[in-house]
């Protein structure tokens, strides 16, 4: 892949990695960012929740604070997305950067809409309002089972990671459902594969989209 390059992205390019806790999203974000930066492109990596100072405070509140109502949790995550899209993602895209996010709105829909049973359509509408309908050109879902995710996370769990397997199974099912409904905008990859294999599959999809030559 050493001779490949990213096609012109004068209007920016937005890509998100999604999947269950422990899937290996952060590893893939780092691999892709390094590969694209090596080819001379401006790359911004970020994460949700927590990609802004406000977002970090909200992340700590939700993941490490006291238990809260499911609707309160959904609204806090929406606030994080709103600030993130406005302060981080849009300016980077306007500058022509490739933005790679570790989680985005699909996580909120899966975790709060499906996992918390608040209604996927309702949470999706809230998220789209929060980000003013900004969606990635490509969302890569790193798919692993709830059991595999728990094994990878080990003994350290935040409040959402500590939920029972049934919760994480519902989250996983919703991610796969989203991908099944819009295969042109999603790429589902087996998270049990070697990270380097997953990375090559991501690069191959970018080539299929005409972004890597």
PyMOL commands that set and color helices and strands:
alter all, ss='L'
color gray80, all
select helices_A, chain A and resi 25-38+53-64+70-94+105-115+120-130+146-153+165-181+195-208
alter helices_A, ss='H'
color red, helices_A
select strands_A, chain A and resi 13-19+43-47+98-102+138-143+186-190
alter strands_A, ss='S'
color yellow, strands_A
deselect
rebuild
show_as cartoon
